[in-house]
Amino acid sequence: MHQLDLTLATAPITGQAAVRLIPQENLRRLLDRGLVKRGVAFYVLCNQHGSRVWNGRGKVPVWVKDWQAQHGSLDALKATL
């Protein structure tokens, strides 16, 4: 038997592409709790630490501040349902 070792990219997946990685059940939960709304932009980051979502209201999370410090703009994190 042969074995193939794969190394997956550790680069973060952001914005609309990241939304596709979040299970439908979790998205439904976010909608039901009013944490995100259809047609209203929110911010998403999926990386080795899991998926993180911020609706853009209230205190800015540390992960968003870290992203801004490294990348400047939040445009890459922006997504909608």
N, C-alpha and C positions, 0 to 999 in steps of 0.2 A: 504494500500500500504506500502511496506517495502522499506527502503532505505539502501543502502550500501555505506559507505564512504571509498574511496580509497586514499591512500597516495602514490604518485608517487615518485620514487627515484630522488633525486636531484644531484646524482653523474654525473659528466660530461661524455658524450659519445665522443669518440675521434677516429681519424684516419679513416680507411676504414668503420667501423661501422657508424660513423657520416655522411659519404658521403651519405649513404642510406636514411638519414633523410632530406637531402636538396632536395627541390623540383626540378624536372627535368628542369623546366623553369629557375631556378636560376643557375643551373649547366651549362646550355646552354649559359646563359648570361656571366658567367665567362670564358667559352671557347671562345665565340665570341669576348670578349674584350681582349683576350690574357692574362688574369690574371692567368689561369692555362692551361696546355697543356696535351693532352692525352699521357700517358706513362711516364710523368715526375712527380716526387714526389712533393707534396705540403702538407701543414699542416692544420688540421681541428679540431675544438673544438666546440661541441654543449653542452650548459648548460642552466641554467635558464635565461641567458642574450641573448640567441639566438645562431645562428651559426656564427662562425668566420673562415675565411680562409686566409692563408698567403702562397704566392708562394715560399717563401724562399729567395727572392731577396730583396735588399734594406734594409731600416731601419727595425730592429726587433720590431714588435708591442709590446705594454705593456703586452697584454694577453699572448704572447709567453714568455716574460721575467718572468712573474708571474708563468707560468707553469714550466719553468726551475728551478726557485728558490724552488718550492715545490717538484718537481719530478725528477729534474736532467736532464733526457734525453728527447729528442724530438721524440724518436722512436714511442711512443704511439700515437702521433699526425699525423704521416706520412700516406699519402694516395695517390692513383693514380686513374686516370679514364681509 
